[in-house]
Every structure is written in C-alpha cells, then in structure tokens.
Amino acid sequence: MRKLSDTIARLSAYRTQLGAGTGVDAPGRLGTLPDFGSNPGALLARTHVPHELPAGAPLVVVLHGCTQTASGYDLGTGWSALADRDGFAVLFPEQQRANNANLCFNWFEPGDTARGKGEALSISQMIEAMIARHGLDRRRVFITGLSAGGAMATVMLATYPELFAGGAIIAGLPYGVAATIPEAFDRMRAHGLPSEQRLQNLVRSASRHDGPWPTISIWQGSADRTVSPANAGALVAQWRGVHGLPAGPSASEQVDGQQRRVWRDADGRELIEEYSIAGMGHGTPIATDGLGRAGPFILAAGISSTRRIARFWNLSAEAVAADRQPVVAAPPAREPATVLAGSAGAVEPPRRPGAADPQHPAAPGVRKIIEDALRSAGLMR
C-alpha cells in the first residue's frame, strides 16, 4: 500500500508543475462548434476550417494537455497553420474547469472512457458533426494529444477505432491501465503496468471493432519525469498486438537527430512508429522552423512532431527532409518495461480525486489529511 507521505509528496510536486504550466492563449484563431450532440462530457468544441476547404478534406482532432487551452496548444504546436497550408480541418475538443479544475481530460475516469459515455461520447459527437457540416472524408480522420490529451487519444482510438485512420500519442499512456487516482499515479511512473497480453485485450474489448485498426505514432521524451518512458514501450506493445506485428521493429533510423523505430506489415506499410527524443522532458516537441511556439510543455527539441505526424498520416505535401539518414537494420527487440522507479509528479488527475481506493479504505483521520492535501493542490473543492 502506498505511504501517505508519498501521496502527499506527489500532490505537492503536481501543484508545482501546474503553477508553472499555464500556457499562452491565442484568442480569435479558433471558432466554436455549437450544438454537436447531447455532449454528456460537457466539453467545448473548438475548430479551425481553412477558407475554401474542398469537400472530402481530412480532419485532425487535437487534444491539449493539463492547464492548457485549445487555442494555446494550437499556438504552440501550429496545427491550424499547417491545416491552412495543406488543406485539412482541425477539431480541438476543450476541457472546462467545471469538469476538471486543471483542464485535464479525464483519461481514466470510467464514466468518461467507455464507448457511449462521457467525454469519449462527446468527442465522437463532435467528429460526426464536423464531418457532416463540412463534407469531410470520414476515411481520413486522425487524432493526437499530449499527456492527458494523449491518454484521451488512446481512449478514443480504443473505444471508437472505426472513426480513425491514425492516431499520435505524445507523452501519453496505454488505454485502460488505470481507473482510480492511485492507479493513475502508479501507471504514470510505470508501476504495475499490465502484461502485454492484457494491454492488447483491453483494446480488443473496448468495442466490437474487428479491424482494420488505426496506424499509431508514439512520441516520448527520454528524460520525462512526469510520464515514464516505459509507457511508450507499453503503447507499442498494446497496438503491435492489435495489428498482429512482431516484437522487433522492421527498421530503425535517425530523423532530425532523433531515434525513430517503425513496424511494417507484410506489404511494407508503416503501421506503428515510435520516436524517442533524447534528453527531452514532458511535453510536445517542436522545431524552431516557424511552425508553433515554445512554451510550457511545448518544447523546442529540434524536431517538429506536428510536421512529422502529418507526414506519417500523408497529410503534408512536404518532402522528407534531405538530411534524413538511411534506414538501418533494427536492433534486437526489447521487452516492454513494467517498472521504472524515480519518476515523480503527475499532470493528469481524475475528475474526482478524493475517491478512496475500494481495496484500501482510508481511516477517517488519514482521509482528512489526504483531502486537505488535495484541496491545497487545487484538485478538490
């Protein structure tokens, strides 16, 4: 059982991170999609639709991280600017403080992460409304997100896989690995991650879908002390099994100085890619190339995840960079890590963080101490 001092220490670190994590906003850049459905998750739907967008254009769904807004994350990552150039629509689901005081998507709350419920249903309703309103190509819908948004992207890919051609998860977590705040803290530190078979079964049981499955792009900083890099390995294992791919990657290469591993099917089609950004902490990597702007959790890393993800999805007209190194033989397969000690802090709290663990009910005095700490951290009213 987790020590009380450890829980309070994590809450203190979390509060510090949130204080430093408020990003800039960009009012006026995005529009709002009204009346898109029953919206049981009570989310906002922000949008960017380029002028004279042709019928049958793709749609990219972008999920911000904790303490961020849709406009602020767009300003940092440059998705709407890329949409203007390459001709696709962008949907930015946005969290509200009434749902989560720190603007985190509730990525493991059972009422928000099952098909037909809560925030997951709200996002699916937004997507359907965007497709109908703008005549978009439902065969080319993609989703990406950072941290809590990345974890929520995995929720959508698992619970509504038929909606998506591809997904990109940045510093996120596998689907279905947590359902309480203690589990969330542990999984973020890679404590108690499920077995590979269990990870794959979680996706298969999330819907009745039987393929084809979305392609997956995974991004992770090697020095991330908020979401352990072991979660990237668990994500690869989860989706590799669904796609029926072998443990070892098909190839490994250097892209803008960073390691990229790729898994291909028998026809040579790239189904999974994994980027490990050397020395990067918790955030979305961007390049100082005029697309996006560095800020809290938007990190200048010499590689643009926005551009590279768009290329992986065949959305971008850009050619592959000339300095891209030739593909080399893949290294031996590594086993997915299940424990990595030493990572501290948290960025993705649940909506109701004061709920007790049913297997380890707290004594009244201990419960009060925990609730006081949660209120001090801004996680509980």
One Martini backbone bead per residue (centre of mass of N, CA, C, O) as a GRO file, in nm:
protein
  381
    1MET     BB    1   0.098   0.035   0.021
    2ARG     BB    2   0.079   0.354   0.005
    3LYS     BB    3   0.219   0.618   0.131
    4LEU     BB    4   0.119   0.915   0.249
    5SER     BB    5   0.379   1.077   0.188
    6ASP     BB    6   0.380   1.010  -0.114
    7THR     BB    7   0.114   1.138  -0.194
    8ILE     BB    8   0.180   1.427  -0.096
    9ALA     BB    9   0.434   1.465  -0.270
   10ARG     BB   10   0.288   1.442  -0.541
   11LEU     BB   11   0.094   1.681  -0.500
   12SER     BB   12   0.315   1.894  -0.470
   13ALA     BB   13   0.442   1.851  -0.749
   14TYR     BB   14   0.185   1.902  -0.910
   15ARG     BB   15   0.137   2.194  -0.820
   16THR     BB   16   0.402   2.307  -0.935
   17GLN     BB   17   0.350   2.235  -1.230
   18LEU     BB   18   0.089   2.400  -1.268
   19GLY     BB   19   0.214   2.679  -1.203
   20ALA     BB   20   0.417   2.640  -1.468
   21GLY     BB   21   0.182   2.548  -1.706
   22THR     BB   22   0.069   2.804  -1.811
   23GLY     BB   23  -0.042   2.897  -2.110
   24VAL     BB   24  -0.082   3.041  -2.390
   25ASP     BB   25  -0.297   3.229  -2.589
   26ALA     BB   26  -0.532   3.248  -2.901
   27PRO     BB   27  -0.744   3.457  -2.963
   28GLY     BB   28  -0.949   3.407  -3.268
   29ARG     BB   29  -0.847   3.147  -3.428
   30LEU     BB   30  -1.095   2.999  -3.313
   31GLY     BB   31  -1.377   2.826  -3.325
   32THR     BB   32  -1.724   2.719  -3.269
   33LEU     BB   33  -1.911   2.422  -3.199
   34PRO     BB   34  -2.242   2.388  -3.201
   35ASP     BB   35  -2.460   2.154  -3.151
   36PHE     BB   36  -2.329   1.824  -3.152
   37GLY     BB   37  -2.505   1.719  -2.903
   38SER     BB   38  -2.539   1.590  -2.585
   39ASN     BB   39  -2.274   1.617  -2.422
   40PRO     BB   40  -2.189   1.443  -2.147
   41GLY     BB   41  -1.887   1.583  -2.099
   42ALA     BB   42  -1.890   1.899  -2.122
   43LEU     BB   43  -1.760   2.006  -2.385
   44LEU     BB   44  -1.569   2.177  -2.606
   45ALA     BB   45  -1.574   2.300  -2.962
   46ARG     BB   46  -1.299   2.359  -3.146
   47THR     BB   47  -1.207   2.533  -3.459
   48HIS     BB   48  -1.049   2.477  -3.796
   49VAL     BB   49  -1.134   2.626  -4.120
   50PRO     BB   50  -1.039   2.668  -4.409
   51HIS     BB   51  -1.055   2.841  -4.674
   52GLU     BB   52  -1.188   2.670  -4.923
   53LEU     BB   53  -1.259   2.389  -4.841
   54PRO     BB   54  -1.278   2.095  -4.964
   55ALA     BB   55  -1.433   1.835  -5.032
   56GLY     BB   56  -1.293   1.565  -4.861
   57ALA     BB   57  -1.140   1.643  -4.623
   58PRO     BB   58  -0.957   1.621  -4.363
   59LEU     BB   59  -0.930   1.524  -4.004
   60VAL     BB   60  -0.807   1.682  -3.702
   61VAL     BB   61  -0.758   1.578  -3.367
   62VAL     BB   62  -0.695   1.793  -3.075
   63LEU     BB   63  -0.534   1.736  -2.752
   64HIS     BB   64  -0.480   1.878  -2.473
   65GLY     BB   65  -0.334   1.957  -2.185
   66CYS     BB   66  -0.276   2.043  -1.892
   67THR     BB   67  -0.354   2.389  -1.843
   68GLN     BB   68  -0.470   2.396  -2.124
   69THR     BB   69  -0.569   2.515  -2.435
   70ALA     BB   70  -0.661   2.506  -2.751
   71SER     BB   71  -0.523   2.772  -2.846
   72GLY     BB   72  -0.250   2.729  -2.706
   73TYR     BB   73  -0.178   2.459  -2.843
   74ASP     BB   74  -0.193   2.564  -3.130
   75LEU     BB   75   0.024   2.780  -3.108
   76GLY     BB   76   0.255   2.576  -3.029
   77THR     BB   77   0.208   2.350  -3.278
   78GLY     BB   78   0.054   2.448  -3.561
   79TRP     BB   79  -0.204   2.308  -3.687
   80SER     BB   80  -0.363   2.540  -3.833
   81ALA     BB   81  -0.132   2.630  -4.017
   82LEU     BB   82  -0.108   2.356  -4.164
   83ALA     BB   83  -0.400   2.348  -4.265
   84ASP     BB   84  -0.381   2.592  -4.453
   85ARG     BB   85  -0.159   2.465  -4.640
   86ASP     BB   86  -0.287   2.143  -4.669
   87GLY     BB   87  -0.603   2.098  -4.635
   88PHE     BB   88  -0.746   2.086  -4.328
   89ALA     BB   89  -0.925   2.003  -4.055
   90VAL     BB   90  -0.983   2.123  -3.708
   91LEU     BB   91  -1.023   1.966  -3.384
   92PHE     BB   92  -1.079   2.110  -3.041
   93PRO     BB   93  -1.111   1.979  -2.768
   94GLU     BB   94  -1.241   2.120  -2.452
   95GLN     BB   95  -1.189   2.179  -2.139
   96GLN     BB   96  -1.352   2.227  -1.820
   97ARG     BB   97  -1.352   2.330  -1.492
   98ALA     BB   98  -1.611   2.176  -1.407
   99ASN     BB   99  -1.463   1.896  -1.468
  100ASN     BB  100  -1.157   2.027  -1.441
  101ALA     BB  101  -0.954   2.238  -1.269
  102ASN     BB  102  -0.688   2.162  -1.481
  103LEU     BB  103  -0.785   2.078  -1.778
  104CYS     BB  104  -0.824   1.771  -1.776
  105PHE     BB  105  -0.861   1.492  -1.911
  106ASN     BB  106  -1.055   1.199  -1.817
  107TRP     BB  107  -0.864   0.920  -1.894
  108PHE     BB  108  -0.983   0.710  -1.634
  109GLU     BB  109  -1.270   0.764  -1.612
  110PRO     BB  110  -1.521   0.546  -1.659
  111GLY     BB  111  -1.744   0.770  -1.752
  112ASP     BB  112  -1.519   0.872  -2.000
  113THR     BB  113  -1.385   0.573  -2.134
  114ALA     BB  114  -1.644   0.471  -2.269
  115ARG     BB  115  -1.846   0.367  -2.486
  116GLY     BB  116  -2.112   0.598  -2.473
  117LYS     BB  117  -1.944   0.801  -2.276
  118GLY     BB  118  -1.894   1.102  -2.202
  119GLU     BB  119  -1.617   1.228  -2.342
  120ALA     BB  120  -1.606   1.020  -2.570
  121LEU     BB  121  -1.885   1.087  -2.688
  122SER     BB  122  -1.842   1.387  -2.739
  123ILE     BB  123  -1.611   1.355  -2.947
  124SER     BB  124  -1.771   1.183  -3.150
  125GLN     BB  125  -1.985   1.403  -3.204
  126MET     BB  126  -1.799   1.617  -3.318
  127ILE     BB  127  -1.698   1.457  -3.559
  128GLU     BB  128  -1.971   1.412  -3.697
  129ALA     BB  129  -2.037   1.715  -3.727
  130MET     BB  130  -1.794   1.793  -3.902
  131ILE     BB  131  -1.845   1.605  -4.140
  132ALA     BB  132  -2.132   1.711  -4.210
  133ARG     BB  133  -2.078   2.025  -4.231
  134HIS     BB  134  -1.791   1.989  -4.431
  135GLY     BB  135  -1.751   1.730  -4.604
  136LEU     BB  136  -1.576   1.506  -4.489
  137ASP     BB  137  -1.342   1.244  -4.465
  138ARG     BB  138  -1.401   0.952  -4.283
  139ARG     BB  139  -1.123   0.804  -4.382
  140ARG     BB  140  -0.966   1.094  -4.269
  141VAL     BB  141  -0.923   1.047  -3.944
  142PHE     BB  142  -0.748   1.212  -3.674
  143ILE     BB  143  -0.544   1.172  -3.364
  144THR     BB  144  -0.418   1.392  -3.097
  145GLY     BB  145  -0.195   1.413  -2.794
  146LEU     BB  146  -0.116   1.542  -2.466
  147SER     BB  147  -0.098   1.342  -2.217
  148ALA     BB  148  -0.404   1.360  -2.132
  149GLY     BB  149  -0.460   1.381  -2.439
  150GLY     BB  150  -0.310   1.120  -2.512
  151ALA     BB  151  -0.480   0.932  -2.335
  152MET     BB  152  -0.747   1.016  -2.479
  153ALA     BB  153  -0.665   0.915  -2.756
  154THR     BB  154  -0.660   0.615  -2.672
  155VAL     BB  155  -0.953   0.600  -2.604
  156MET     BB  156  -1.060   0.659  -2.891
  157LEU     BB  157  -0.905   0.433  -3.044
  158ALA     BB  158  -1.044   0.202  -2.873
  159THR     BB  159  -1.366   0.289  -2.875
  160TYR     BB  160  -1.333   0.437  -3.192
  161PRO     BB  161  -1.172   0.296  -3.444
  162GLU     BB  162  -1.363   0.357  -3.698
  163LEU     BB  163  -1.293   0.677  -3.707
  164PHE     BB  164  -0.977   0.600  -3.756
  165ALA     BB  165  -0.666   0.609  -3.933
  166GLY     BB  166  -0.512   0.774  -3.692
  167GLY     BB  167  -0.253   0.812  -3.430
  168ALA     BB  168  -0.109   1.044  -3.170
  169ILE     BB  169   0.118   0.995  -2.893
  170ILE     BB  170   0.209   1.227  -2.629
  171ALA     BB  171   0.297   1.146  -2.333
  172GLY     BB  172   0.134   0.882  -2.281
  173LEU     BB  173  -0.111   0.619  -2.239
  174PRO     BB  174  -0.256   0.344  -2.214
  175TYR     BB  175  -0.533   0.168  -2.237
  176GLY     BB  176  -0.690   0.082  -1.925
  177VAL     BB  177  -0.469   0.117  -1.667
  178ALA     BB  178  -0.685   0.312  -1.516
  179ALA     BB  179  -0.944   0.404  -1.232
  180THR     BB  180  -0.758   0.563  -1.031
  181ILE     BB  181  -0.546   0.768  -0.870
  182PRO     BB  182  -0.334   0.561  -0.779
  183GLU     BB  183  -0.307   0.429  -1.059
  184ALA     BB  184  -0.220   0.677  -1.216
  185PHE     BB  185   0.043   0.734  -1.070
  186ASP     BB  186   0.171   0.457  -1.123
  187ARG     BB  187   0.159   0.448  -1.437
  188MET     BB  188   0.326   0.704  -1.486
  189ARG     BB  189   0.573   0.537  -1.337
  190ALA     BB  190   0.539   0.226  -1.429
  191HIS     BB  191   0.352   0.096  -1.217
  192GLY     BB  192   0.174  -0.185  -1.295
  193LEU     BB  193   0.179  -0.272  -1.570
  194PRO     BB  194   0.049  -0.455  -1.786
  195SER     BB  195   0.048  -0.697  -1.978
  196GLU     BB  196   0.059  -0.749  -2.304
  197GLN     BB  197  -0.205  -0.911  -2.325
  198ARG     BB  198  -0.378  -0.714  -2.160
  199LEU     BB  199  -0.343  -0.465  -2.335
  200GLN     BB  200  -0.476  -0.591  -2.590
  201ASN     BB  201  -0.752  -0.668  -2.460
  202LEU     BB  202  -0.846  -0.382  -2.393
  203VAL     BB  203  -0.893  -0.300  -2.688
  204ARG     BB  204  -1.072  -0.535  -2.792
  205SER     BB  205  -1.301  -0.474  -2.554
  206ALA     BB  206  -1.393  -0.164  -2.627
  207SER     BB  207  -1.511  -0.307  -2.888
  208ARG     BB  208  -1.645  -0.459  -3.199
  209HIS     BB  209  -1.399  -0.426  -3.348
  210ASP     BB  210  -1.209  -0.596  -3.646
  211GLY     BB  211  -1.117  -0.400  -3.843
  212PRO     BB  212  -0.924  -0.186  -3.921
  213TRP     BB  213  -0.651  -0.024  -3.775
  214PRO     BB  214  -0.494   0.223  -3.655
  215THR     BB  215  -0.242   0.414  -3.681
  216ILE     BB  216   0.075   0.466  -3.489
  217SER     BB  217   0.209   0.746  -3.299
  218ILE     BB  218   0.505   0.772  -3.088
  219TRP     BB  219   0.593   1.005  -2.816
  220GLN     BB  220   0.913   1.046  -2.626
  221GLY     BB  221   1.084   1.145  -2.356
  222SER     BB  222   1.373   1.036  -2.192
  223ALA     BB  223   1.332   1.278  -1.945
  224ASP     BB  224   1.059   1.197  -1.832
  225ARG     BB  225   0.907   1.272  -1.495
  226THR     BB  226   0.589   1.215  -1.543
  227VAL     BB  227   0.606   1.015  -1.796
  228SER     BB  228   0.716   0.729  -1.843
  229PRO     BB  229   0.887   0.575  -2.104
  230ALA     BB  230   0.750   0.292  -2.062
  231ASN     BB  231   0.478   0.373  -2.197
  232ALA     BB  232   0.573   0.350  -2.487
  233GLY     BB  233   0.620   0.044  -2.482
  234ALA     BB  234   0.324  -0.024  -2.408
  235LEU     BB  235   0.198   0.097  -2.661
  236VAL     BB  236   0.336  -0.078  -2.864
  237ALA     BB  237   0.228  -0.348  -2.751
  238GLN     BB  238  -0.074  -0.291  -2.778
  239TRP     BB  239  -0.071  -0.230  -3.102
  240ARG     BB  240   0.093  -0.465  -3.213
  241GLY     BB  241  -0.115  -0.687  -3.143
  242VAL     BB  242  -0.356  -0.577  -3.304
  243HIS     BB  243  -0.175  -0.585  -3.581
  244GLY     BB  244   0.020  -0.840  -3.584
  245LEU     BB  245   0.312  -0.777  -3.475
  246PRO     BB  246   0.621  -0.793  -3.406
  247ALA     BB  247   0.841  -0.708  -3.164
  248GLY     BB  248   1.026  -0.619  -3.374
  249PRO     BB  249   1.139  -0.393  -3.569
  250SER     BB  250   1.186  -0.318  -3.906
  251ALA     BB  251   1.317  -0.032  -3.821
  252SER     BB  252   1.596   0.210  -3.794
  253GLU     BB  253   1.635   0.572  -3.737
  254GLN     BB  254   1.732   0.903  -3.824
  255VAL     BB  255   1.550   1.205  -3.715
  256ASP     BB  256   1.666   1.491  -3.646
  257GLY     BB  257   1.853   1.317  -3.430
  258GLN     BB  258   1.629   1.093  -3.389
  259GLN     BB  259   1.469   0.814  -3.287
  260ARG     BB  260   1.329   0.574  -3.522
  261ARG     BB  261   1.068   0.338  -3.511
  262VAL     BB  262   0.937   0.061  -3.720
  263TRP     BB  263   0.626  -0.098  -3.820
  264ARG     BB  264   0.552  -0.352  -4.058
  265ASP     BB  265   0.393  -0.507  -4.287
  266ALA     BB  266   0.393  -0.735  -4.547
  267ASP     BB  267   0.356  -0.469  -4.751
  268GLY     BB  268   0.523  -0.217  -4.605
  269ARG     BB  269   0.336  -0.083  -4.406
  270GLU     BB  270   0.311   0.172  -4.182
  271LEU     BB  271   0.175   0.132  -3.843
  272ILE     BB  272   0.430   0.194  -3.653
  273GLU     BB  273   0.569   0.462  -3.453
  274GLU     BB  274   0.882   0.561  -3.272
  275TYR     BB  275   0.979   0.834  -3.064
  276SER     BB  276   1.296   0.930  -2.921
  277ILE     BB  277   1.376   1.207  -2.713
  278ALA     BB  278   1.663   1.327  -2.629
  279GLY     BB  279   1.643   1.484  -2.312
  280MET     BB  280   1.338   1.506  -2.290
  281GLY     BB  281   1.069   1.601  -2.145
  282HIS     BB  282   0.753   1.720  -2.078
  283GLY     BB  283   0.618   1.714  -2.410
  284THR     BB  284   0.603   1.888  -2.713
  285PRO     BB  285   0.776   1.867  -3.001
  286ILE     BB  286   0.966   2.129  -3.155
  287ALA     BB  287   1.060   2.358  -3.406
  288THR     BB  288   1.254   2.639  -3.527
  289ASP     BB  289   1.038   2.688  -3.820
  290GLY     BB  290   0.751   2.862  -3.769
  291LEU     BB  291   0.602   2.615  -3.624
  292GLY     BB  292   0.519   2.744  -3.362
  293ARG     BB  293   0.560   2.768  -2.987
  294ALA     BB  294   0.728   2.795  -2.718
  295GLY     BB  295   0.648   2.638  -2.392
  296PRO     BB  296   0.464   2.497  -2.178
  297PHE     BB  297   0.498   2.175  -2.297
  298ILE     BB  298   0.657   2.328  -2.540
  299LEU     BB  299   0.939   2.188  -2.704
  300ALA     BB  300   1.255   2.264  -2.809
  301ALA     BB  301   1.398   1.977  -3.013
  302GLY     BB  302   1.452   1.984  -3.341
  303ILE     BB  303   1.150   1.863  -3.373
  304SER     BB  304   0.845   1.817  -3.556
  305SER     BB  305   0.565   1.659  -3.472
  306THR     BB  306   0.360   1.785  -3.660
  307ARG     BB  307   0.500   1.726  -3.930
  308ARG     BB  308   0.554   1.417  -3.890
  309ILE     BB  309   0.264   1.329  -3.846
  310ALA     BB  310   0.151   1.435  -4.115
  311ARG     BB  311   0.330   1.247  -4.283
  312PHE     BB  312   0.235   0.975  -4.169
  313TRP     BB  313  -0.070   1.061  -4.278
  314ASN     BB  314  -0.053   1.208  -4.558
  315LEU     BB  315  -0.100   1.545  -4.531
  316SER     BB  316   0.175   1.637  -4.636
  317ALA     BB  317   0.367   1.800  -4.898
  318GLU     BB  318   0.624   1.736  -4.783
  319ALA     BB  319   0.931   1.641  -4.797
  320VAL     BB  320   1.172   1.460  -4.705
  321ALA     BB  321   1.436   1.518  -4.549
  322ALA     BB  322   1.762   1.528  -4.667
  323ASP     BB  323   1.897   1.440  -4.373
  324ARG     BB  324   1.792   1.165  -4.380
  325GLN     BB  325   1.864   0.867  -4.278
  326PRO     BB  326   1.922   0.566  -4.341
  327VAL     BB  327   1.801   0.270  -4.311
  328VAL     BB  328   1.839   0.040  -4.049
  329ALA     BB  329   1.886  -0.210  -3.873
  330ALA     BB  330   1.732  -0.354  -3.630
  331PRO     BB  331   1.727  -0.403  -3.319
  332PRO     BB  332   1.677  -0.578  -3.071
  333ALA     BB  333   1.432  -0.671  -2.895
  334ARG     BB  334   1.241  -0.523  -2.643
  335GLU     BB  335   1.121  -0.529  -2.340
  336PRO     BB  336   0.867  -0.426  -2.170
  337ALA     BB  337   0.842  -0.215  -1.929
  338THR     BB  338   0.707  -0.216  -1.577
  339VAL     BB  339   0.951  -0.068  -1.416
  340LEU     BB  340   1.016   0.282  -1.301
  341ALA     BB  341   1.199   0.448  -1.102
  342GLY     BB  342   1.191   0.814  -1.006
  343SER     BB  343   0.932   0.921  -1.102
  344ALA     BB  344   0.770   1.239  -1.081
  345GLY     BB  345   0.461   1.329  -1.065
  346ALA     BB  346   0.167   1.506  -1.214
  347VAL     BB  347  -0.092   1.584  -1.481
  348GLU     BB  348  -0.341   1.356  -1.448
  349PRO     BB  349  -0.630   1.402  -1.311
  350PRO     BB  350  -0.911   1.331  -1.186
  351ARG     BB  351  -1.223   1.444  -1.116
  352ARG     BB  352  -1.225   1.244  -0.840
  353PRO     BB  353  -0.962   1.244  -0.621
  354GLY     BB  354  -1.115   1.166  -0.335
  355ALA     BB  355  -1.138   0.881  -0.393
  356ALA     BB  356  -1.138   0.578  -0.267
  357ASP     BB  357  -0.988   0.284  -0.228
  358PRO     BB  358  -1.167  -0.008  -0.208
  359GLN     BB  359  -0.916  -0.192  -0.104
  360HIS     BB  360  -0.810   0.085   0.074
  361PRO     BB  361  -0.946   0.213   0.318
  362ALA     BB  362  -0.958   0.500   0.487
  363ALA     BB  363  -0.911   0.654   0.752
  364PRO     BB  364  -1.047   0.933   0.870
  365GLY     BB  365  -0.777   1.085   0.930
  366VAL     BB  366  -0.636   1.021   0.663
  367ARG     BB  367  -0.848   1.135   0.472
  368LYS     BB  368  -0.822   1.429   0.565
  369ILE     BB  369  -0.529   1.470   0.483
  370ILE     BB  370  -0.569   1.413   0.183
  371GLU     BB  371  -0.790   1.627   0.129
  372ASP     BB  372  -0.618   1.869   0.211
  373ALA     BB  373  -0.403   1.822  -0.006
  374LEU     BB  374  -0.593   1.843  -0.250
  375ARG     BB  375  -0.687   2.132  -0.193
  376SER     BB  376  -0.405   2.261  -0.198
  377ALA     BB  377  -0.364   2.155  -0.509
  378GLY     BB  378  -0.653   2.195  -0.661
  379LEU     BB  379  -0.826   1.894  -0.670
  380MET     BB  380  -1.033   2.002  -0.443
  381ARG     BB  381  -1.318   2.144  -0.290
   0.00000   0.00000   0.00000
